[in-house]
Amino acid sequence: MPRRRIRVTGTPQAPLRAALAALRIDLGVPESFPPEVLAEAERAAAAPLPQVPDVTDLPFFTVDPPTSMDLDQAMHLSRRGTGFRVRYAIADVASFVVPGGALDAEAHRRVTTLYFPDEKTPLHPPLLSEGAASLLPDVTRPAVLWTIDLDADGRTVAVDVHRALVRSRAKLDYATVQRRIDAGTAEEPLALLKDIGEARERLEVERGGISLNVPEQEIVERDHSYELAYRAPLPADGWNAQISLLTGMSAADLMLKHGTGVLRTLPAAPDGAVGRLHRTAHALHIDWPHHVSYAQLIRSLDPRLPHHAAFLQECTALLRGAGYTVFRDGNLPAITTHAAVAAPYTHCTAPLRRLVDRYAAEICLSPSSPPAWVLAGLDALPKQMADGTRLAGTVERECVDIVEAALLKDRVGDLFDGYVVDVDEHQPAVGKVQLDSPAVVARLEGGTTPLPLGERLRVRLTQADPGTSKVRFAPA
């Protein structure tokens, strides 16, 4: 799992852009799409809409970061007696991609969209991913439409999935959603996001699932310069994520029922890893009574508090090891669940940005007899996704390091205050420090005595080189 997320507001400065460009070259990230891929994308974008049911009368809406244009999901929420009805439209990428064609081959090479602070390397040409296939507002788009009926407690009582034409009415961001719901000005389809999201969160607690609210690092432009800050997730982030989780769980159940599919799986964390987290919690002065489960503890933490944010970041270690598990012909795998979800789960809600989701959608649309191209490509999919996910993780880690180095390069020798959030078990004078400000987590070394895990410490910046992606601190 990526170490931490980073988001950029504004245009990165030249030294940062140069370092990021060099990273793309080093990692072999493609600069552009081949001409035959672009030509096929143009033909697909100009093709008539498919002849499928039209539900454009429903006022769907999207919830994404403000600058996003590759909109995979749109939703419409309504009441159904004492329960709810979730309509979740997913971009129908398979309507644009011909199996075995140039677009398909390029998607298998790229596997996933790669996000850099200054730009992104998309899975599909922007003509499709940010145009004809994206669920942008006020245009009719083909979609895979999930209709999931819930009871009053948010439990699933019925699921249907089929192709349809949809039309989003509003492109919303998380802050706007939160503000409207908090102010009581949201209309029912949006207001119900809180009701359904909180109901699903309660069920997540009941089944022992875990949602980590790890703060994002954000590069913010102010007065023609840049600074790093932390952004704690809003409740609306979590409610929106619950709709996607609900759909992924429904898709997994459908696959398991019919005996063919691809699951996102994660084994339970080994006891040693949990034991290490207990020691980290103690060092960070987080009370973790023995009778309190890991899942319960996570929900009690406030990501806005530095020591809680540090612990949440360390908790991501328990989510490493997730993979994709393929099965067919009723031969179910030994592990069918995702430990953090605490249920069977699959990726099916981001086909514009992730290759596997296109396969998952087609299996769910025809669970008894998936298309031949899906069955032919299924066995190779786990390794392709693992390779693509590994590259995405490398991109994210390196980008964070480059951004931190670029923004601190003129402050070598300065003093900062922070928390010691990790200590090397074999070299207790080496560890990691999380600064109060700017929002940096970096290597701490150079001292002669064991670092005080969980304690505040004044540190000196000793290295900040965007060219080597290295930021180093020493105890002051």
DAHUBEL-V819901 format. One record per backbone hydrogen bond with DSSP energy under -1.0 kcal/mol. CO is the residue of the C=O (numbers start at 1). NH is the residue of the N-H. E is the energy in kcal/mol with one decimal. If there is no record, write none. Layout:
co->CO nh->NH e->E
co->CO nh->NH e->E
This chain:
co->5 nh->217 e->-2.6
co->7 nh->219 e->-3.4
co->13 nh->17 e->-2.4
co->14 nh->18 e->-2.6
co->15 nh->19 e->-1.9
co->16 nh->20 e->-2.2
co->17 nh->21 e->-2.4
co->18 nh->22 e->-2.1
co->19 nh->23 e->-1.9
co->20 nh->24 e->-2.0
co->21 nh->25 e->-1.7
co->22 nh->26 e->-2.5
co->23 nh->27 e->-2.2
co->24 nh->29 e->-2.5
co->25 nh->28 e->-1.1
co->34 nh->38 e->-2.0
co->35 nh->39 e->-2.4
co->36 nh->40 e->-1.8
co->37 nh->41 e->-2.2
co->38 nh->42 e->-2.2
co->39 nh->43 e->-2.0
co->40 nh->44 e->-2.3
co->41 nh->45 e->-2.6
co->42 nh->46 e->-1.6
co->50 nh->52 e->-1.5
co->53 nh->165 e->-2.7
co->55 nh->58 e->-1.8
co->58 nh->60 e->-1.8
co->60 nh->169 e->-3.5
co->61 nh->75 e->-2.9
co->62 nh->172 e->-2.4
co->65 nh->68 e->-1.6
co->69 nh->71 e->-1.5
co->71 nh->135 e->-2.5
co->72 nh->91 e->-2.6
co->74 nh->89 e->-3.2
co->75 nh->61 e->-1.9
co->76 nh->87 e->-2.4
co->78 nh->85 e->-2.8
co->80 nh->83 e->-2.3
co->83 nh->80 e->-2.1
co->84 nh->150 e->-2.9
co->85 nh->78 e->-1.9
co->86 nh->148 e->-3.0
co->87 nh->76 e->-2.4
co->88 nh->146 e->-2.7
co->89 nh->74 e->-2.2
co->90 nh->144 e->-3.1
co->91 nh->93 e->-1.6
co->92 nh->95 e->-1.3
co->93 nh->96 e->-2.1
co->93 nh->97 e->-1.4
co->98 nh->101 e->-2.5
co->101 nh->105 e->-2.4
co->102 nh->106 e->-2.3
co->103 nh->107 e->-2.2
co->104 nh->108 e->-1.9
co->105 nh->109 e->-1.3
co->106 nh->110 e->-2.3
co->107 nh->111 e->-3.2
co->110 nh->112 e->-2.4
co->111 nh->355 e->-2.7
co->114 nh->121 e->-2.9
co->119 nh->116 e->-2.4
co->121 nh->114 e->-2.5
co->125 nh->128 e->-2.4
co->125 nh->129 e->-2.5
co->126 nh->130 e->-2.2
co->127 nh->132 e->-2.4
co->128 nh->133 e->-1.9
co->134 nh->136 e->-2.0
co->141 nh->166 e->-2.8
co->142 nh->92 e->-1.6
co->143 nh->164 e->-2.3
co->144 nh->90 e->-2.3
co->145 nh->162 e->-1.7
co->146 nh->88 e->-2.8
co->147 nh->160 e->-2.0
co->148 nh->86 e->-2.8
co->149 nh->157 e->-3.1
co->149 nh->158 e->-1.3
co->150 nh->84 e->-1.8
co->151 nh->154 e->-1.9
co->155 nh->151 e->-2.3
co->158 nh->149 e->-2.4
co->160 nh->147 e->-3.0
co->162 nh->145 e->-3.0
co->164 nh->143 e->-2.7
co->165 nh->55 e->-2.6
co->166 nh->141 e->-2.7
co->168 nh->138 e->-3.3
co->170 nh->62 e->-2.4
co->172 nh->64 e->-2.4
co->173 nh->177 e->-2.4
co->174 nh->178 e->-2.7
co->175 nh->179 e->-2.4
co->176 nh->180 e->-2.6
co->177 nh->181 e->-2.4
co->178 nh->182 e->-2.6
co->179 nh->183 e->-2.1
co->180 nh->185 e->-1.9
co->180 nh->186 e->-1.1
co->187 nh->190 e->-1.3
co->187 nh->191 e->-3.1
co->188 nh->192 e->-2.6
co->190 nh->193 e->-1.8
co->191 nh->194 e->-1.1
co->192 nh->196 e->-3.0
co->193 nh->197 e->-2.4
co->194 nh->198 e->-2.9
co->195 nh->199 e->-1.9
co->196 nh->200 e->-2.6
co->197 nh->201 e->-2.0
co->198 nh->202 e->-2.1
co->199 nh->203 e->-1.8
co->200 nh->204 e->-2.0
co->201 nh->205 e->-2.0
co->202 nh->206 e->-2.1
co->203 nh->207 e->-2.1
co->204 nh->209 e->-2.8
co->212 nh->214 e->-1.5
co->216 nh->231 e->-2.8
co->217 nh->7 e->-2.1
co->218 nh->229 e->-2.3
co->219 nh->9 e->-3.4
co->220 nh->227 e->-1.9
co->222 nh->225 e->-1.6
co->225 nh->222 e->-3.0
co->227 nh->220 e->-3.0
co->229 nh->218 e->-3.0
co->231 nh->216 e->-2.6
co->234 nh->238 e->-1.2
co->235 nh->239 e->-2.2
co->236 nh->240 e->-2.4
co->237 nh->241 e->-2.2
co->238 nh->242 e->-1.7
co->239 nh->243 e->-1.1
co->240 nh->244 e->-1.4
co->241 nh->245 e->-2.6
co->242 nh->246 e->-2.6
co->243 nh->247 e->-1.9
co->244 nh->248 e->-2.5
co->245 nh->249 e->-2.5
co->246 nh->250 e->-2.2
co->247 nh->251 e->-2.5
co->248 nh->252 e->-1.9
co->249 nh->253 e->-2.3
co->250 nh->254 e->-2.0
co->251 nh->255 e->-2.3
co->252 nh->256 e->-2.7
co->253 nh->257 e->-2.2
co->254 nh->258 e->-1.6
co->255 nh->259 e->-1.6
co->255 nh->260 e->-1.0
co->259 nh->330 e->-2.2
co->261 nh->327 e->-2.3
co->263 nh->325 e->-2.6
co->265 nh->323 e->-2.5
co->266 nh->339 e->-1.6
co->270 nh->274 e->-1.6
co->271 nh->275 e->-2.6
co->272 nh->276 e->-2.0
co->273 nh->277 e->-1.7
co->274 nh->278 e->-2.0
co->275 nh->279 e->-1.7
co->276 nh->280 e->-2.2
co->277 nh->281 e->-3.0
co->278 nh->282 e->-2.1
co->279 nh->283 e->-2.3
co->280 nh->284 e->-2.1
co->281 nh->286 e->-3.1
co->282 nh->285 e->-1.5
co->289 nh->292 e->-1.7
co->293 nh->297 e->-2.3
co->294 nh->298 e->-2.3
co->295 nh->299 e->-1.4
co->297 nh->300 e->-1.4
co->298 nh->301 e->-1.3
co->302 nh->305 e->-2.2
co->305 nh->309 e->-3.1
co->306 nh->310 e->-2.3
co->307 nh->311 e->-1.7
co->308 nh->312 e->-2.7
co->309 nh->313 e->-2.0
co->310 nh->314 e->-1.8
co->311 nh->315 e->-1.8
co->314 nh->317 e->-1.6
co->315 nh->318 e->-1.8
co->316 nh->319 e->-1.3
co->317 nh->320 e->-1.1
co->323 nh->265 e->-2.5
co->325 nh->263 e->-2.9
co->327 nh->261 e->-2.6
co->328 nh->331 e->-2.1
co->330 nh->332 e->-1.4
co->337 nh->266 e->-1.8
co->338 nh->342 e->-2.8
co->340 nh->210 e->-3.8
co->343 nh->338 e->-2.1
co->345 nh->264 e->-2.5
co->350 nh->353 e->-1.2
co->350 nh->354 e->-1.4
co->353 nh->113 e->-2.4
co->355 nh->358 e->-1.4
co->356 nh->360 e->-2.4
co->357 nh->361 e->-2.2
co->358 nh->362 e->-1.7
co->359 nh->363 e->-2.1
co->360 nh->364 e->-2.2
co->361 nh->365 e->-2.1
co->362 nh->366 e->-1.5
co->371 nh->375 e->-1.9
co->372 nh->376 e->-2.5
co->373 nh->377 e->-1.4
co->378 nh->381 e->-1.0
co->380 nh->384 e->-1.9
co->381 nh->385 e->-2.9
co->382 nh->386 e->-2.3
co->383 nh->387 e->-2.6
co->384 nh->388 e->-2.4
co->385 nh->389 e->-2.9
co->386 nh->390 e->-2.3
co->387 nh->391 e->-2.1
co->388 nh->392 e->-2.2
co->389 nh->393 e->-2.3
co->390 nh->394 e->-2.2
co->391 nh->395 e->-2.7
co->392 nh->396 e->-2.3
co->393 nh->397 e->-2.5
co->394 nh->398 e->-2.8
co->395 nh->399 e->-2.5
co->396 nh->400 e->-2.0
co->397 nh->401 e->-2.0
co->398 nh->402 e->-2.6
co->399 nh->403 e->-2.8
co->400 nh->404 e->-2.5
co->401 nh->405 e->-2.3
co->402 nh->406 e->-2.8
co->403 nh->407 e->-2.2
co->404 nh->408 e->-1.1
co->408 nh->411 e->-2.4
co->411 nh->414 e->-2.3
co->414 nh->461 e->-2.3
co->416 nh->459 e->-2.9
co->417 nh->436 e->-2.6
co->418 nh->457 e->-2.5
co->419 nh->434 e->-2.9
co->420 nh->454 e->-3.2
co->422 nh->432 e->-2.2
co->427 nh->430 e->-2.7
co->428 nh->451 e->-3.3
co->430 nh->424 e->-3.0
co->431 nh->444 e->-2.9
co->432 nh->421 e->-1.8
co->432 nh->422 e->-1.2
co->433 nh->442 e->-2.2
co->434 nh->419 e->-2.5
co->438 nh->440 e->-2.0
co->440 nh->435 e->-2.6
co->442 nh->433 e->-2.6
co->443 nh->473 e->-2.1
co->444 nh->431 e->-2.6
co->451 nh->453 e->-1.4
co->452 nh->455 e->-2.4
co->455 nh->420 e->-2.1
co->457 nh->418 e->-1.5
co->458 nh->476 e->-2.7
co->459 nh->416 e->-2.7
co->460 nh->474 e->-2.1
co->461 nh->413 e->-2.9
co->463 nh->472 e->-2.2
co->465 nh->470 e->-1.5
co->470 nh->465 e->-2.2
co->472 nh->462 e->-2.6
co->472 nh->463 e->-1.5
co->473 nh->445 e->-2.7
co->474 nh->460 e->-3.1
